[in-house]
Amino acid sequence: MKKFMLLMLVMSGMALTAQTRNLNIYWIDVEGGAATLIVTPEGQSLLVDTGWAMPDDRDARRIFQVAQKAGLKKIDYVVITHYHGDHVGGVPALAKLIPVDRFMDHGESVEAQHPRWGKDWEAYKAATTGKRTILKPGDKVPLKGVDALVVSADAQTLASPVKGAGGANPFCEGAQNKPADKTENQRSVGLLLTYRWFKFLDLGDLTWDIEMQLACPVNKLGTVTLLQATHHGFTNDASGAPAQILPLKPRLVVVNNDKAKGWHNAAWDTVAKIEGLEDVWQVHQAVGPNRDHNVKPDQIANLDVTPDEGHWLMASVSADGKITITNERTGFSKTYAPRK
């Protein structure tokens, strides 16, 4: 009887621990690339993109260090949004540092012969042989307790709006359209992650023409809680269609930018118009012509210093919807009250 009671206490403690874990999202500094690590309350892991291939494996090592901090012995899923080197380049080195169960992507590269990106594509294929899954809109990454829906892939989008979305989008009237992008950016896998009342959107480097497919004539995605600013902060206005960004109404925006890449002034002009926006956080302080709209230093992971120290941002989301964002560089945290 005592053994039975002890077992029940242990199991109850384990269940309580699982219930009290938060959903954690890390934005890892890969200096102009992208790497977003998601760790679920169940302890599963999803990494979106892997940064650059570097001679010293800088980006893979930074990802590995954050994975260790998160207590991971492996990464369950790696989703590659597209095959540009700043997103896929780190795969071979990362796969040697930590086991990866499954790689997911949009299918074949449309730039396999590109003089700059073709090499990264070939290296990715070699490193992931027998472990790849091709994603299409409507698919889900099989995480427990968290819904990870593919909303775009291979220049296609969801056939139908997500639950609760689909209303006419007033921002479509008179909205600017742009010609179809023919690069890998257009093929980006986009993920909508839902945990209870919290929704996080990461569209990789998805381009304006496909963003408009998600937005017009109806908003297929509804509203979100936290938006990772597409394309490192709407780089060169190739992404960030206002008709797609504004109806999302994110409370929070995280910009995974480099100091001289992304987060242009025009991007800030769009974000500043978001109804109900509470805060913006940046992975890097923007310099040069993009310096006019940096947020407070406490909310920037990496300032304009050389060499770059590679600090990260983390959002921790509790079961009741409370969100705390932490800047690893300073230890500064800010908490946002639940809103259903």
C-alpha positions in Angstrom: 0.0 0.0 0.0 2.8 2.4 0.9 4.5 1.6 -2.5 1.3 2.3 -4.3 0.8 5.7 -2.5 4.4 6.6 -3.2 3.9 5.8 -6.9 0.8 7.9 -7.0 2.6 10.8 -5.4 5.4 10.6 -7.9 3.0 10.4 -10.9 1.0 13.3 -9.6 4.2 15.3 -9.2 5.1 14.5 -12.8 1.7 15.4 -14.1 1.8 18.7 -12.2 5.3 19.5 -13.6 4.0 18.8 -17.1 1.0 21.0 -16.5 3.1 23.9 -15.1 5.6 24.0 -17.9 5.4 26.9 -20.3 5.6 27.1 -24.0 8.9 28.7 -24.8 10.0 30.3 -28.0 13.7 31.3 -28.5 14.9 33.7 -31.3 18.5 32.7 -31.8 20.9 35.2 -33.3 22.3 33.8 -36.5 23.1 37.3 -37.8 20.9 38.0 -40.8 19.5 34.4 -41.0 16.8 32.8 -39.0 16.6 30.2 -36.3 13.5 30.0 -34.0 13.4 27.2 -31.4 10.0 26.2 -29.9 9.8 24.0 -26.8 6.4 22.8 -25.9 5.0 22.3 -22.4 5.3 18.5 -23.1 9.0 18.9 -23.7 8.8 18.4 -27.5 10.9 20.7 -29.7 10.5 22.3 -33.1 13.3 24.3 -34.7 12.3 26.6 -37.6 15.4 27.3 -39.8 19.1 26.9 -38.9 21.0 30.0 -40.0 24.1 30.0 -42.1 26.8 27.5 -42.9 29.9 29.0 -41.3 33.6 27.9 -41.4 33.5 27.7 -37.5 29.9 26.3 -37.4 28.9 29.5 -35.5 25.2 29.3 -36.1 24.8 25.6 -35.4 26.8 26.0 -32.2 24.5 28.9 -31.1 21.4 26.8 -31.7 23.0 23.8 -29.9 23.8 26.0 -26.9 20.2 27.3 -26.6 18.9 23.7 -27.1 21.1 22.6 -24.1 19.8 25.5 -22.0 16.3 24.4 -22.8 17.2 20.9 -21.6 16.9 19.2 -24.9 18.8 15.9 -25.7 17.5 16.0 -29.3 15.3 18.1 -31.6 12.1 16.4 -32.6 11.4 18.4 -35.8 13.4 20.9 -37.9 11.3 22.8 -40.4 13.2 24.5 -43.1 11.1 27.4 -44.5 13.1 27.6 -47.8 16.6 26.8 -49.1 18.4 30.1 -49.0 21.7 29.8 -47.1 20.7 31.9 -44.2 17.9 29.5 -43.3 19.1 26.1 -44.3 22.9 26.4 -44.2 23.4 25.3 -40.6 21.7 21.9 -41.1 24.8 19.7 -41.7 26.7 21.1 -38.7 23.7 21.0 -36.4 22.9 17.4 -37.3 26.4 16.5 -36.0 25.9 18.3 -32.7 22.5 17.0 -31.7 20.2 14.3 -33.0 17.3 15.4 -35.1 14.3 13.0 -35.6 12.7 14.6 -38.6 13.3 17.3 -41.2 10.4 19.0 -42.9 10.4 21.3 -45.9 8.4 22.4 -49.0 9.9 20.0 -51.5 12.4 20.5 -54.2 14.4 23.7 -54.6 13.5 26.1 -57.4 17.0 27.5 -57.2 19.0 24.3 -57.3 21.2 25.7 -60.0 21.7 29.1 -58.3 25.4 29.8 -58.0 25.0 31.0 -54.4 22.2 28.8 -53.0 22.6 25.5 -54.9 25.5 24.3 -52.7 23.3 24.7 -49.6 20.5 22.7 -51.2 22.8 19.9 -52.0 24.3 19.8 -48.5 20.9 19.8 -47.0 19.8 16.8 -49.1 22.9 14.9 -48.2 22.5 15.6 -44.4 18.8 14.6 -44.3 18.6 11.5 -46.5 15.7 9.3 -45.3 14.5 11.8 -42.7 12.6 14.3 -44.8 8.9 15.0 -44.9 7.4 17.3 -47.5 4.8 19.8 -46.2 1.8 21.3 -47.8 -0.7 23.8 -46.6 -3.2 22.2 -44.2 -0.6 19.8 -42.8 0.4 19.8 -39.1 3.6 19.2 -37.3 2.6 16.5 -34.8 3.2 18.2 -31.5 1.3 17.2 -28.3 -0.8 20.0 -26.8 0.2 22.6 -29.4 -1.4 23.0 -32.8 1.3 23.7 -35.5 -0.5 24.3 -38.8 1.2 24.8 -42.1 -0.5 27.8 -43.7 1.9 28.2 -46.7 4.3 26.0 -48.6 5.7 25.8 -52.1 3.9 29.0 -53.2 0.5 27.7 -52.1 -1.7 28.7 -49.2 -4.5 27.3 -47.1 -7.6 26.4 -49.2 -9.9 27.6 -46.4 -9.6 30.0 -43.5 -8.6 28.7 -40.1 -11.4 28.4 -37.5 -12.7 31.8 -36.4 -11.2 33.6 -39.5 -12.5 34.2 -43.0 -14.2 37.5 -42.7 -14.0 40.1 -45.4 -10.7 42.0 -45.1 -11.3 45.8 -45.3 -7.5 46.4 -45.9 -7.8 44.6 -49.3 -9.7 47.6 -50.8 -7.1 49.5 -52.9 -4.3 47.3 -51.6 -1.0 47.2 -53.6 -0.2 44.0 -55.4 3.3 43.0 -56.5 4.5 40.7 -59.3 5.0 37.0 -58.4 8.4 36.3 -56.8 10.2 33.4 -58.5 12.8 32.8 -55.8 12.9 30.3 -52.9 11.4 33.1 -50.7 8.1 32.7 -52.4 8.1 28.9 -51.4 8.5 29.6 -47.7 6.8 27.2 -45.3 4.6 29.3 -42.9 3.5 28.0 -39.5 0.6 29.1 -37.3 1.2 27.8 -33.8 -1.7 27.7 -31.3 -1.4 27.0 -27.6 -4.7 27.6 -25.8 -5.4 31.3 -26.4 -1.9 32.1 -27.7 -1.1 32.2 -31.4 2.3 32.6 -33.0 2.9 33.2 -36.7 6.2 32.6 -38.5 6.1 32.9 -42.3 9.8 32.6 -43.0 10.7 34.9 -45.9 7.2 34.7 -47.6 6.8 37.3 -50.3 4.2 39.9 -50.9 2.4 38.0 -53.6 1.7 35.0 -51.4 1.0 37.1 -48.3 -1.8 38.6 -50.4 -3.2 35.1 -51.0 -3.5 34.7 -47.3 -5.2 38.0 -46.8 -7.4 38.8 -49.7 -10.3 38.9 -50.4 -10.7 37.2 -46.9 -8.3 37.1 -44.0 -7.5 33.3 -43.8 -5.5 33.6 -40.6 -7.6 35.7 -38.3 -5.7 37.4 -35.5 -2.5 36.3 -33.7 -0.9 37.1 -30.4 2.8 37.3 -31.5 4.1 37.8 -35.0 7.7 37.1 -36.1 8.1 39.9 -38.6 8.4 38.2 -42.0 11.6 38.2 -44.0 13.8 39.6 -41.1 11.5 42.7 -40.8 10.0 42.9 -44.3 13.3 43.2 -46.1 13.4 45.6 -49.0 9.6 45.8 -49.0 9.6 42.4 -50.7 7.4 41.2 -47.8 5.1 42.8 -45.3 2.0 43.6 -47.3 -0.1 45.9 -45.1 -3.3 44.1 -46.2 -1.8 40.9 -44.6 -0.1 42.4 -41.6 -2.7 44.8 -40.3 -5.7 42.4 -39.9 -3.5 40.0 -37.9 -3.6 42.6 -35.1 -0.6 41.0 -33.1 -0.1 42.3 -29.6 3.6 41.7 -29.9 6.1 41.7 -32.8 9.6 40.1 -32.7 12.0 41.2 -35.4 14.7 38.5 -36.1 16.9 41.0 -38.0 20.6 41.7 -38.5 22.0 45.1 -37.7 22.1 46.0 -41.5 19.5 43.6 -42.8 15.7 43.9 -42.4 13.6 46.2 -40.2 13.7 49.0 -42.7 11.9 52.3 -41.9 9.0 51.4 -44.1 8.6 48.2 -42.1 8.2 50.2 -38.9 5.6 52.4 -40.7 3.5 49.3 -41.3 3.9 47.9 -37.8 3.1 51.2 -36.2 -0.4 51.1 -37.7 -1.3 47.7 -36.1 -4.3 48.2 -34.0 -3.7 47.1 -30.3 0.1 46.6 -30.7 1.7 46.6 -27.3 5.4 46.1 -28.0 8.2 45.3 -30.4 11.4 43.4 -29.6 14.5 43.2 -31.9 17.2 40.5 -32.1 19.5 43.3 -33.4 19.8 47.0 -33.2 19.4 48.4 -36.7 22.1 50.7 -37.9 22.7 52.8 -41.1 19.6 53.8 -43.0 17.4 51.5 -40.8 18.3 53.1 -37.5 15.4 55.5 -37.1 13.0 53.2 -35.4 14.9 51.0 -32.9 13.1 50.1 -29.8 14.5 50.7 -26.3 17.9 49.0 -25.7 16.4 46.7 -23.0 14.3 45.2 -25.8 17.1 44.6 -28.2 19.2 41.4 -27.8 22.3 42.6 -29.7 23.5 46.1 -29.9 25.9 47.5 -32.5 29.1 46.0 -31.2 31.9 44.0 -32.8 32.3 41.1 -32.5 28.6 40.2 -32.1 28.0 38.2 -29.0 25.0 36.2 -30.3 22.4 37.0 -27.6 18.8 35.6 -27.9 15.3 36.6 -27.0 12.8 34.2 -25.4 9.0 34.3 -25.0 7.6 32.1 -22.3 3.8 31.5 -22.5 1.9 30.1 -19.5 -1.2 28.0 -19.7 -3.3 31.0 -18.7 -2.0 33.1 -21.5 0.5 35.2 -19.6 3.5 36.1 -21.8 7.0 37.0 -20.6 9.7 38.0 -23.0 13.3 38.0 -21.8 16.5 39.6 -23.2 19.4 37.2 -22.6 21.9 40.1 -23.0 20.6 42.1 -20.1 18.3 39.7 -18.2 15.5 42.2 -18.7 12.1 40.7 -18.8 8.6 42.1 -19.4 5.4 40.4 -18.8 2.1 40.9 -20.7 -1.2 40.0 -19.0 -3.4 37.3 -20.5 -5.9 38.4 -23.0 -8.5 35.9 -24.4 
